[in-house]
Amino acid sequence: MRATPQTTRTAVPGEKQRMDRETGVLTHRKNQSGLRYDWKKSEVQAIYDMSLPELLFRAQVVHREFHAPDRVQTCQLISIKTGGCPEDCAYCPQSAHYDADIERQGLLDPEHVVGVARDAAERGVTRFCMGAAWREAPQGKEFEKVLEMVRGVSSLGMEVCCTLGMLTEQQAVRLKEAGLTAYNHNLDTSPEFYGSIITTRVYDDRLRTLAAVRKAGITVCCGGILGMGEKASDRVGLLHQLATLQPHPESVPINMLVRVEGTPLASKPALDALEMVRAIATARILMPSSRVRLAAGRKQLSPEAVTLCFVAGANSIFVGEKLLTTPNPGADEDEQLLQNLGMKPLKSHAR
């Protein structure tokens, strides 16, 4: 029988709130004293183990306190440098350790990247993300090109996010000065399961990069991947790690493993879609103000499963036919889905 915690709602007593229905921004919130950073793992486990109807109900209540329930932020992710990564992440076809059918590509021209971002902005995308297959962000001319990309995308009025591997404090400061809104650096899984997936970097390396990003005043995008062979307790461990970061990551991407031939995880069985729903609902309860992003693997989900993810508290999706190197639903599919659900994309300049 699943356990049910006594209290999971996060509230700010005596506080007046007003939701801007066009942008999904909750205004007139005096403080965020209702947020918790001291979750015990047993509490997270109890939330995760609720009956699914109860879990969805509680997640939806929390979601409506902090977000417009009918608004979804659309993001686009582009690979600005593809393949040849020295890391051995078992899920990643861009690793130089594996024989996946991925064509290596050097760093793209900044003008081209800004042009792609401009096209995305014209389609209503409000957040543009750039990913490079590096273990750590390089110094010199390549980093200068990345800064040029950030400045160009920022000038379009879009949120700008990068994922470039590990950062130094100085690099984080320069990205902030160039106009970077957010930095993505996922924890991927629980500390206990991490070594089964990656051996070229330790968990603390990721936490140090997140600390450098915070110190520079850049918001954090940090989540994980489900379906890599982990146990439910590892999903709880990941969510516990995220929910005890102070402040919480402003963006929490929840990914489903995309199985790619040539990688060690290619033969893993498909994850039950309800596990995605359960993890998203738990994340929403633990981190009420964060934007929970339904990220990689969405093409493997039915429209009904995606709908449940929205009910669970997801309020962002990635658009575009590819997420770095893996497939993603097309623009027509996304537009039709949101239309069928009566949901609308956030307008520009939404948080």
Secondary structure, 3 states (H helix, E strand, C coil): CCCCCCCCCCCCCCCCCEEECCCCEEECCCCCCCCCCCCCHHHHHHHHCCCHHHHHHHHHHHHHHHCCCCEEEEEEEEEEEECCECCCCCCCCCECCCCCCCCCECCCCHHHHHHHHHHHHHCCCCEEEEEECCCECCCCHHHHHHHHHHHHHHCCCCEEEEECCECCHHHHHHHHHHCCCEEECCCECCHHHHCCCCCCCCHHHHHHHHHHHHHCCCEEECCEEECCCCCHHHHHHHHHHHHCCCCCCCEEEEEECCCCCCCCCCCCCCCCHHHHHHHHHHHHHHCCCCEEEECCCHHHCCHHHHHHHHHHCCCEEEECCEECCEECCCHHHHHHHHHHHCCEECCCCCC
